[in-house]
Amino acid sequence: MALKLQPKFNLWLEVEGQVAFSSWRLALLKAILETGSINSAADRMKVQYRTAWQKVHEMEERLGVKLLDTQIGGQHGGGAKLTPVALAYVDKLSRLQAALEPLVEAQYREIFEAAEQV
């Protein structure tokens, strides 16, 4: 029985050898954008709030920019929204991933399908 393999890749950007932005962190920022909340985004990503907040803080520190505007509690509850800089990073990494996916797929087919014919 032949295996049906599918290529996947994980993209990340580093600053001085430390992860500053990645596919997972992109998904986290998108979840914050969609939910308006770090807590709700953490639930969606199936991680603790503390982990989500830590990853956002690491990104901000390593990129040297503010990524979130937050509001604490109050009558209408707290919330978080992405800054314009964060939205630009989300757009750029999303576009880079979208551009790389067909290249990875094509290389996979070329290398693996050629190997199966040997």
N, C-alpha and C positions, 0 to 999 in steps of 0.2 A: 504494500500500500504506500503510495507516494504522499509525502507530507505537503501540505499547502502552507508554505511559509509566506509571511507578509513582512515587508521591510518597515521598520519604524526607526525614528531617530530622535535624539534629544539634543536640542540646541540651547547653548547658553553663552553668555557674554561675560567676560572676566575683566576686572580691574586689578592690576598688580597681583594676579594669580588667585583672586577671590571672586566667586560667582556674584555678579552684580544683577544679572537679569537672565531668566531662563524660561523655557516652555512652561514649567510649573508655576513660576512666579507670574508669567503672563496670564495664565488661567486664573490665578488668585486676583490679579488686578481686574480682569474682566468680570469675575464674580462680584467684586466690590462695586464695580460700575453698575452691574445689573441689579444688585440687591440694595445698594445704598448703605451697606453696613459691613464692617469687618467681621462681626460676629456671625451674621448670616452667610457671608462668604466662606468663613471658616467651616461652618456646618456643611455647606455645599461641597467644600473640598475635603471634608471628612478629616479635619485636623482641629486641634484645640485653638481657641482664640489666641492664646499666648504665642503659639507657633506662627499663626498668620501675621500677628502684629510684629513679631520678631523679624520675619522675612521682609515685611514692608520697611521696617526700620533699617535692616541691612541694605536693602536696595537704595534707600534714600542716602544713607551714609556713603556707600560705595560710588553711587552716581553723582553725589554732591548736589542733589536737588530735592525739593519737597514734592512728594508724589500724591499725598492726600491732604485734603482739608477735612478736619473732623469737628464734630459737634458733640459735646458730652451731654447725655441725659436731658433733663428738663421736661417741660410740659409735653412737648411733641416727641420726646425720645431723642436719643443720639443718632449719629449717622456719620457717613464718610462719603466723600466724593473725590474723584480723581482730579488733580490739577491739570491745566493745559499741557504741562510738560509730561505728565504721566500719560495723558491721552496720546501725545505724540509718540512716546515710547511704545505704547500698546499698538498703535498703528504700524510703526516701523517694524517691530518684531513680528507682528502678524503677517505683514507683507513679505518679510524675509522668509518666514516659514513656508508661506504659500508658494514662493518662488523655488524653494529648495525641494519641496515634496516631489514634484514631477521629476526632478533631476535624480533624486535618490531612487525613485521607482524605476526610472530608465536604466540607471546603472545596475540596480539589482537584477532586472530582467536580463540585461546583457551578460552579466557575470554569472548568475546562477543558472539561467536557461542554457547558456553556452556550456556550462559545466555538466549539466544533465545530459547533453548530447554526446559527451565524450565517452 
